[in-house]
Amino acid sequence: MIDRVRFVLLRIMRSLIVVAGILVVNFTLLHMAPGDVAEVLAGESGGGDAAYLERLRESYGLDRPLPIQFFDYAKGLLSFDFGWSPRNNTTVASLILARLPATLILAGGALTGALVLGVLLGVLASRRPNSITDNAISVVSLLAYAVPVFWLGLMLVVVFSINLGWLPTGGFRSLDRTYTGFAYVLDVARHALLPVLTLSLFYTAIYARLMRASMLEVSGLDYVRTARAKGLSESRVLYGHIVRNALLPLATMIGIHLGALLGGAVVVEMVYSWPGLGRLAFEAIMARDLNLLLGILFLSSLLVVVINILMDVVYVALDPRIDTK
């Protein structure tokens, strides 16, 4: 137990160094890009001379040296102050908190659905290699992996929203009605079904193929043959020895894919007008709102780091042979 606590603390200390490095890199690269929010605001107001631009930059602190801007920004983060969004005229934290639930619903639903369905399909395909079932799952997985996400999203909208009229075309909730309680949950679930399905199919294909290959590899190992020789039932061998160890590569892949789910959902969010962090980041880029973009990137990086620490703990729980010293 002490070794595992030390293992987790060591991972946290390393992660803090990673987060600090990410913060420095993000801040430096974004401020090296041409343009700023002052130019965007001046353009929207009909233009302005150099003196007007300078006054705008001075009012938002953009005229100060870059190291001082970074020091003030980092000092604000210690008190959970993500800064001010000039484009939206409000705090960055309020904007992120308003969009975070939608992103967690989309990414969490997609990851959960892809994991459950991918594991089931992978186990089913591995039970009879090269059978009709295995070949069918392989073909479907290949199609789901190869189809572009934006095209799949549009086709699902055409079929289930326009032609059949079963589901809404986009948005987070119904705007023409006011729901409360369980009715509100159902309304959000109806709107989230197509975005979650679109985002999860790609990862389902990866997990199904990975689980199948891992199951076939583990099935031929010595401890599995020993378990069968002891007279254990096939179900105990399957779930107690094969599936548990076959999940190890999948656990690593989930930690990697979580960052892609949080940062790569912008296409799905744009197709379905889903008000998540990906769409907010796109709007921040177009408006040159660096404080907002920095806040989104920092929070996304922090979530990925935390999830990877949790995946390391899960990995140790699945395989006690891992050295935690």
GUTIDREN-991899 format. One record per residue (C-alpha): residue number from 1; residue in one letter; x, y, z. Coordinates in steps of 0.02 Angstrom, whole numbers, plus 32768, in hexadecimal, padded with zeros to 4 digits. Layout:
N
{NUM; a; {X; Y; Z}}
...
END
This chain:
325
{1; m; {8000; 8000; 8000}}
{2; i; {808D; 8078; 802C}}
{3; d; {80E2; 8052; 7F86}}
{4; r; {8043; 807C; 7F27}}
{5; v; {802E; 8121; 7F83}}
{6; r; {80E4; 814C; 7F5D}}
{7; f; {80C4; 811B; 7EA8}}
{8; v; {802F; 8191; 7E9A}}
{9; l; {808B; 8222; 7EEF}}
{10; l; {811F; 820C; 7E79}}
{11; r; {80A9; 8210; 7DE4}}
{12; i; {8058; 82B0; 7E26}}
{13; m; {8102; 8305; 7E3D}}
{14; r; {8135; 82D9; 7D8C}}
{15; s; {808E; 8314; 7D4A}}
{16; l; {80A4; 83BE; 7D9C}}
{17; i; {8145; 83D5; 7D3B}}
{18; v; {80EA; 83A3; 7C9B}}
{19; v; {805D; 841E; 7CBD}}
{20; a; {80DA; 84AB; 7CDC}}
{21; g; {8132; 8482; 7C38}}
{22; i; {808D; 847F; 7BDA}}
{23; l; {805F; 8529; 7C22}}
{24; v; {8104; 8578; 7BEA}}
{25; v; {80FA; 852C; 7B3B}}
{26; n; {8044; 855C; 7B20}}
{27; f; {805F; 860F; 7B5C}}
{28; t; {80FB; 8628; 7AF1}}
{29; l; {80B6; 85DD; 7A51}}
{30; l; {800F; 8638; 7A59}}
{31; h; {8062; 86E1; 7A75}}
{32; m; {80D9; 86C0; 79E4}}
{33; a; {8045; 86B1; 796D}}
{34; p; {801B; 874F; 7909}}
{35; g; {7F87; 87BA; 793C}}
{36; d; {7F31; 87D8; 79E2}}
{37; v; {7E86; 87FC; 7A27}}
{38; a; {7EA1; 88B8; 7A18}}
{39; e; {7EAB; 88AA; 795A}}
{40; v; {7E0D; 8841; 7955}}
{41; l; {7DAC; 88BA; 79C3}}
{42; a; {7DEA; 894F; 795E}}
{43; g; {7DB5; 88FA; 78BD}}
{44; e; {7D07; 88D4; 78FF}}
{45; s; {7CF1; 8989; 7934}}
{46; g; {7D1A; 89C7; 7884}}
{47; g; {7DD5; 89DA; 7895}}
{48; g; {7E43; 8A55; 78F0}}
{49; d; {7EEB; 8AAB; 78EA}}
{50; a; {7F8C; 8A73; 793F}}
{51; a; {7F65; 8ADA; 79DA}}
{52; y; {7EBD; 8A83; 79F0}}
{53; l; {7F10; 89D8; 79E2}}
{54; e; {7F92; 8A09; 7A62}}
{55; r; {7F0A; 8A41; 7ADB}}
{56; l; {7EB1; 899B; 7AC5}}
{57; r; {7F51; 8939; 7AE3}}
{58; e; {7F77; 89A1; 7B7C}}
{59; s; {7EC9; 8987; 7BC5}}
{60; y; {7EDB; 88C9; 7BB5}}
{61; g; {7F91; 88C4; 7BED}}
{62; l; {7FD2; 888D; 7B43}}
{63; d; {8055; 8917; 7B3D}}
{64; r; {80BB; 88D0; 7BCD}}
{65; p; {8155; 8863; 7BB2}}
{66; l; {812E; 87AB; 7B94}}
{67; p; {8188; 8769; 7C31}}
{68; i; {8121; 87DF; 7C9F}}
{69; q; {8080; 87A7; 7C49}}
{70; f; {80AF; 86F1; 7C68}}
{71; f; {80DC; 8711; 7D1E}}
{72; d; {8035; 8768; 7D3E}}
{73; y; {7FD6; 86DE; 7CE4}}
{74; a; {802E; 8653; 7D44}}
{75; k; {8012; 86AF; 7DE9}}
{76; g; {7F58; 86BC; 7DBF}}
{77; l; {7F4E; 8601; 7D9D}}
{78; l; {7F89; 85DC; 7E4E}}
{79; s; {7EE9; 8630; 7E8B}}
{80; f; {7E81; 85DE; 7E01}}
{81; d; {7E75; 8683; 7DA3}}
{82; f; {7E7C; 865B; 7CE8}}
{83; g; {7E75; 8711; 7CB6}}
{84; w; {7DFA; 877E; 7C56}}
{85; s; {7DB1; 8760; 7BA9}}
{86; p; {7DAF; 8807; 7B4D}}
{87; r; {7D48; 87BF; 7ABF}}
{88; n; {7CBD; 8780; 7B30}}
{89; n; {7CD2; 8805; 7BB7}}
{90; t; {7CCF; 8787; 7C45}}
{91; t; {7D45; 8715; 7CA4}}
{92; v; {7D94; 8680; 7C4D}}
{93; a; {7D64; 860F; 7CDF}}
{94; s; {7CAA; 8635; 7CCA}}
{95; l; {7CB2; 8610; 7C0F}}
{96; i; {7D0C; 856B; 7C2A}}
{97; l; {7C9A; 8534; 7CB7}}
{98; a; {7C02; 8559; 7C4A}}
{99; r; {7C45; 84E9; 7BBE}}
{100; l; {7C9A; 8462; 7C25}}
{101; p; {7BFD; 83F9; 7C4C}}
{102; a; {7BD5; 83E7; 7B93}}
{103; t; {7C87; 83AE; 7B6D}}
{104; l; {7C88; 8331; 7BFD}}
{105; i; {7BE1; 82EA; 7BC1}}
{106; l; {7C22; 82D8; 7B0F}}
{107; a; {7CD0; 8294; 7B39}}
{108; g; {7C95; 8228; 7BCB}}
{109; g; {7C05; 81DD; 7B69}}
{110; a; {7C6F; 81BD; 7AD0}}
{111; l; {7CFD; 816D; 7B34}}
{112; t; {7C88; 8102; 7B9D}}
{113; g; {7C25; 80C7; 7B07}}
{114; a; {7CC1; 80A3; 7AA1}}
{115; l; {7D12; 8043; 7B31}}
{116; v; {7C7B; 7FD7; 7B59}}
{117; l; {7C4F; 7FB1; 7AA4}}
{118; g; {7D04; 7F9C; 7A70}}
{119; v; {7D2A; 7F1F; 7AFB}}
{120; l; {7C8C; 7EBB; 7AD5}}
{121; l; {7CAF; 7EB4; 7A1B}}
{122; g; {7D67; 7E8A; 7A38}}
{123; v; {7D3C; 7DFB; 7AAF}}
{124; l; {7CB7; 7DBB; 7A37}}
{125; a; {7D2C; 7DC0; 79A2}}
{126; s; {7DB9; 7D69; 79FE}}
{127; r; {7D4F; 7CD4; 7A32}}
{128; r; {7D4A; 7C8F; 7981}}
{129; p; {7DD8; 7CD9; 7919}}
{130; n; {7DBA; 7CE4; 785D}}
{131; s; {7D03; 7CB5; 7871}}
{132; i; {7C71; 7D12; 7822}}
{133; t; {7C58; 7D75; 78C2}}
{134; d; {7D10; 7DA3; 78CC}}
{135; n; {7D17; 7DD8; 7815}}
{136; a; {7C77; 7E3E; 7825}}
{137; i; {7CB8; 7E9B; 78BE}}
{138; s; {7D5D; 7EBA; 7865}}
{139; v; {7D07; 7F04; 77CC}}
{140; v; {7C94; 7F73; 7833}}
{141; s; {7D27; 7FAD; 789E}}
{142; l; {7D8C; 7FD7; 7803}}
{143; l; {7CFD; 803E; 77BB}}
{144; a; {7CE2; 809B; 785F}}
{145; y; {7D9C; 80C1; 7868}}
{146; a; {7DAA; 80FC; 77B4}}
{147; v; {7D0E; 816A; 77A6}}
{148; p; {7D31; 8224; 77C8}}
{149; v; {7CDE; 8260; 7867}}
{150; f; {7C8E; 82FA; 7819}}
{151; w; {7C42; 8292; 778A}}
{152; l; {7BFF; 8211; 7804}}
{153; g; {7BB2; 829B; 786D}}
{154; l; {7B5C; 82E9; 77D7}}
{155; m; {7B18; 8241; 779C}}
{156; l; {7AD2; 821A; 7848}}
{157; v; {7A7B; 82C3; 7849}}
{158; v; {7A31; 82A0; 779D}}
{159; v; {79F2; 81F3; 77CE}}
{160; f; {79B8; 8205; 7882}}
{161; s; {798C; 82BF; 7889}}
{162; i; {7952; 82F4; 77DC}}
{163; n; {790C; 8254; 778F}}
{164; l; {78CB; 81F8; 7829}}
{165; g; {78B4; 828D; 789C}}
{166; w; {78E3; 8228; 7936}}
{167; l; {796C; 8297; 797C}}
{168; p; {7995; 8352; 797A}}
{169; t; {7A13; 8391; 78FB}}
{170; g; {7A81; 83E7; 797C}}
{171; g; {7A90; 8452; 7A17}}
{172; f; {7A9A; 8424; 7ACE}}
{173; r; {79E1; 842F; 7AFB}}
{174; s; {7939; 8464; 7AB4}}
{175; l; {7927; 8520; 7AA8}}
{176; d; {786B; 8523; 7A87}}
{177; r; {783E; 84C8; 7B28}}
{178; t; {7873; 84D4; 7BDE}}
{179; y; {7893; 842D; 7C32}}
{180; t; {78BD; 840B; 7CE7}}
{181; g; {78F4; 8372; 7D4A}}
{182; f; {78F8; 82CB; 7CF0}}
{183; a; {78A6; 8315; 7C54}}
{184; y; {793B; 838A; 7C43}}
{185; v; {79B4; 82F8; 7C51}}
{186; l; {7958; 829A; 7BC9}}
{187; d; {7958; 8334; 7B5A}}
{188; v; {7A15; 834A; 7B6C}}
{189; a; {7A2C; 828E; 7B4E}}
{190; r; {79CA; 8299; 7AAA}}
{191; h; {7A37; 8328; 7A6F}}
{192; a; {7AD7; 82D0; 7AA7}}
{193; l; {7AB2; 8227; 7A56}}
{194; l; {7AEC; 824E; 79A6}}
{195; p; {7B8A; 82B0; 79D8}}
{196; v; {7BBD; 8227; 7A52}}
{197; l; {7B9C; 819F; 79D0}}
{198; t; {7BFE; 81FD; 794B}}
{199; l; {7C94; 8217; 79BB}}
{200; s; {7C93; 8169; 7A08}}
{201; l; {7C8C; 80FF; 7969}}
{202; f; {7D3F; 8129; 7938}}
{203; y; {7D83; 80F6; 79E2}}
{204; t; {7D11; 805D; 79EA}}
{205; a; {7D67; 801A; 794E}}
{206; i; {7E13; 8033; 799C}}
{207; y; {7DE4; 7FE1; 7A42}}
{208; a; {7D8F; 7F4E; 79ED}}
{209; r; {7E28; 7F26; 7983}}
{210; l; {7EA0; 7F42; 7A14}}
{211; m; {7E39; 7ED7; 7A8A}}
{212; r; {7E2D; 7E4A; 7A0B}}
{213; a; {7EEA; 7E48; 79EF}}
{214; s; {7F0E; 7E52; 7AA9}}
{215; m; {7E92; 7DC5; 7AD0}}
{216; l; {7EE1; 7D52; 7A4E}}
{217; e; {7F8F; 7D77; 7A92}}
{218; v; {7F61; 7D59; 7B48}}
{219; s; {7EFF; 7CBA; 7B1F}}
{220; g; {7F9F; 7C62; 7AEA}}
{221; l; {8006; 7C8C; 7B84}}
{222; d; {8040; 7C09; 7C02}}
{223; y; {7FD8; 7C42; 7C97}}
{224; v; {7F38; 7C32; 7C30}}
{225; r; {7F64; 7B7F; 7C00}}
{226; t; {7F8D; 7B5C; 7CB6}}
{227; a; {7EE5; 7BA2; 7CEE}}
{228; r; {7E8B; 7B2E; 7C74}}
{229; a; {7EF6; 7A9B; 7CAB}}
{230; k; {7EBF; 7ABA; 7D5F}}
{231; g; {7E0C; 7A9C; 7D29}}
{232; l; {7DCC; 7B4F; 7D38}}
{233; s; {7D2C; 7B73; 7CD9}}
{234; e; {7D3C; 7BCB; 7C32}}
{235; s; {7CE1; 7C64; 7C75}}
{236; r; {7D5E; 7C76; 7D06}}
{237; v; {7DEF; 7C62; 7C8E}}
{238; l; {7DA4; 7CE1; 7C17}}
{239; y; {7D76; 7D6B; 7C92}}
{240; g; {7DF3; 7D48; 7D1E}}
{241; h; {7E8F; 7D2D; 7CB5}}
{242; i; {7E7A; 7D5D; 7BFE}}
{243; v; {7E0B; 7DF7; 7BFF}}
{244; r; {7E5D; 7E47; 7C97}}
{245; n; {7F0B; 7E3D; 7C4C}}
{246; a; {7ECF; 7E68; 7B9D}}
{247; l; {7E8E; 7F0E; 7BE1}}
{248; l; {7F3E; 7F4C; 7C08}}
{249; p; {7F66; 7F90; 7B59}}
{250; l; {7EB7; 7FD8; 7B53}}
{251; a; {7ED4; 8038; 7BF5}}
{252; t; {7F6E; 808A; 7BAA}}
{253; m; {7F11; 80B8; 7B0B}}
{254; i; {7E81; 8107; 7B6B}}
{255; g; {7EF7; 817E; 7BC3}}
{256; i; {7F3E; 81B3; 7B1A}}
{257; h; {7E95; 81C6; 7AC7}}
{258; l; {7E4A; 8230; 7B50}}
{259; g; {7EB2; 82C4; 7B18}}
{260; a; {7E75; 82AB; 7A66}}
{261; l; {7DC1; 82A1; 7AA3}}
{262; l; {7DD0; 8345; 7B02}}
{263; g; {7E30; 83A2; 7A7D}}
{264; g; {7DF4; 834E; 79DE}}
{265; a; {7D39; 8358; 79FC}}
{266; v; {7D34; 8403; 79A8}}
{267; v; {7CFC; 83B7; 7901}}
{268; v; {7C6B; 835C; 7952}}
{269; e; {7C3D; 83F6; 79B7}}
{270; m; {7C39; 8461; 791A}}
{271; v; {7BCF; 83E3; 78B9}}
{272; y; {7B4E; 83D5; 7944}}
{273; s; {7B5D; 8487; 798A}}
{274; w; {7B90; 8437; 7A2E}}
{275; p; {7BC5; 84BE; 7AAC}}
{276; g; {7C64; 846C; 7AEB}}
{277; l; {7D18; 84A1; 7B0B}}
{278; g; {7D4F; 8470; 7A5C}}
{279; r; {7CD7; 84EA; 7A0C}}
{280; l; {7D05; 856E; 7A8D}}
{281; a; {7DBD; 8557; 7A62}}
{282; f; {7D97; 856D; 79AA}}
{283; e; {7D39; 860F; 79D0}}
{284; a; {7DCC; 864A; 7A3B}}
{285; i; {7E46; 862A; 79AC}}
{286; m; {7DDD; 868C; 7931}}
{287; a; {7DCE; 871D; 79AC}}
{288; r; {7E88; 8716; 79DF}}
{289; d; {7E4C; 8707; 7A94}}
{290; l; {7EEF; 86C2; 7ADB}}
{291; n; {7EB8; 86C2; 7B91}}
{292; l; {7E21; 8657; 7B68}}
{293; l; {7E85; 85E2; 7AF9}}
{294; l; {7F0D; 85D2; 7B7E}}
{295; g; {7E8B; 85A7; 7C01}}
{296; i; {7E3D; 8520; 7B94}}
{297; l; {7EE6; 84D4; 7B67}}
{298; f; {7F20; 84D7; 7C1C}}
{299; l; {7E82; 8486; 7C5E}}
{300; s; {7E82; 8402; 7BD5}}
{301; s; {7F39; 83DA; 7BF9}}
{302; l; {7F14; 83CF; 7CB2}}
{303; l; {7E84; 8356; 7C95}}
{304; v; {7EEF; 82E8; 7C26}}
{305; v; {7F7B; 82E4; 7CA7}}
{306; v; {7F01; 82B6; 7D33}}
{307; i; {7EB1; 822C; 7CCA}}
{308; n; {7F5C; 81E5; 7C9F}}
{309; i; {7F86; 81DC; 7D59}}
{310; l; {7EE3; 817F; 7D76}}
{311; m; {7F0B; 810A; 7CE5}}
{312; d; {7FB4; 80E3; 7D33}}
{313; v; {7F5A; 80B3; 7DD4}}
{314; v; {7EE0; 8048; 7D73}}
{315; y; {7F70; 7FF6; 7D16}}
{316; v; {7FC2; 7FC6; 7DBC}}
{317; a; {7F1B; 7F81; 7DFB}}
{318; l; {7F05; 7F17; 7D5E}}
{319; d; {7FB8; 7ED6; 7D62}}
{320; p; {8001; 7EC7; 7E13}}
{321; r; {80A8; 7E91; 7DC7}}
{322; i; {80D0; 7F45; 7D9A}}
{323; d; {8159; 7F8B; 7E08}}
{324; t; {8117; 8021; 7E6A}}
{325; k; {81B6; 8045; 7ECB}}
END
